[in-house]
Amino acid sequence: FLDIVFSEYVSLQRANGFLVITLAIVGERALISVGDGNGNELATTRVEFTDCPIGSYSFYFCNDVLHLPSEY
């Protein structure tokens, strides 16, 4: 997940200033969705295999730092 965020989404974060990144795990697959925080989806990435626990996780990405929502 971190490899994808910091290799694929840094340019989006620098262009937009703030991103909401959602990691959704279903079974062994993951979907990473990136939005601008205003309901606009900017990118998605599908991951065919992950061992991350099933669930949905949200993060905020700004100033080149990935935050948990409770940390922002």
C-alpha positions as CSV (number, residue, x, y, z in Angstrom):
1,F,0.0,0.0,0.0
2,L,2.7,2.5,1.0
3,D,4.7,1.7,-2.2
4,I,1.7,2.5,-4.3
5,V,0.8,5.7,-2.4
6,F,4.4,7.1,-2.5
7,S,5.2,6.0,-6.1
8,E,1.9,6.7,-7.8
9,Y,0.0,9.4,-5.9
10,V,2.7,11.9,-4.8
11,S,2.2,13.9,-8.0
12,L,-1.6,14.0,-7.5
13,Q,-1.1,15.2,-3.9
14,R,1.3,17.9,-5.0
15,A,-1.1,19.1,-7.7
16,N,-4.2,19.0,-5.5
17,G,-2.7,19.7,-2.0
18,F,-5.0,17.3,-0.2
19,L,-6.1,13.7,-1.0
20,V,-8.4,11.2,0.7
21,I,-7.2,7.7,0.1
22,T,-9.4,4.7,0.8
23,L,-8.1,1.2,1.0
24,A,-11.0,-1.4,0.6
25,I,-10.1,-5.1,1.2
26,V,-12.5,-7.8,0.0
27,G,-11.1,-11.3,0.4
28,E,-7.6,-11.3,-1.0
29,R,-8.1,-8.3,-3.3
30,A,-7.8,-4.6,-2.6
31,L,-9.1,-1.4,-4.2
32,I,-7.3,1.9,-3.5
33,S,-9.4,4.9,-4.3
34,V,-8.1,8.5,-4.3
35,G,-10.3,11.5,-4.1
36,D,-9.8,15.2,-3.5
37,G,-12.0,15.4,-0.4
38,N,-14.9,17.0,-2.3
39,G,-16.4,13.9,-3.8
40,N,-14.2,13.9,-7.0
41,E,-12.4,10.6,-7.7
42,L,-8.9,11.2,-9.1
43,A,-7.5,7.7,-9.4
44,T,-8.0,4.0,-8.5
45,T,-5.7,1.1,-8.3
46,R,-6.6,-2.6,-8.1
47,V,-4.4,-5.0,-6.2
48,E,-5.0,-8.7,-7.0
49,F,-3.5,-10.1,-3.8
50,T,-3.0,-8.7,-0.3
51,D,-2.8,-10.2,3.2
52,C,-4.2,-7.0,4.7
53,P,-7.2,-7.7,7.0
54,I,-10.6,-7.3,5.4
55,G,-12.2,-3.9,5.9
56,S,-12.1,-0.3,4.7
57,Y,-9.5,2.1,5.8
58,S,-9.2,5.8,5.1
59,F,-6.1,8.1,5.1
60,Y,-5.4,11.8,4.4
61,F,-2.4,12.7,2.2
62,C,-1.1,16.2,2.4
63,N,2.3,17.9,2.5
64,D,3.9,14.6,1.5
65,V,2.7,13.0,4.7
66,L,0.1,10.2,5.0
67,H,-2.2,10.7,8.0
68,L,-4.8,8.7,9.8
69,P,-8.0,10.8,10.0
70,S,-7.6,11.0,13.8
71,E,-4.1,12.6,13.3
72,Y,-5.1,15.3,10.9
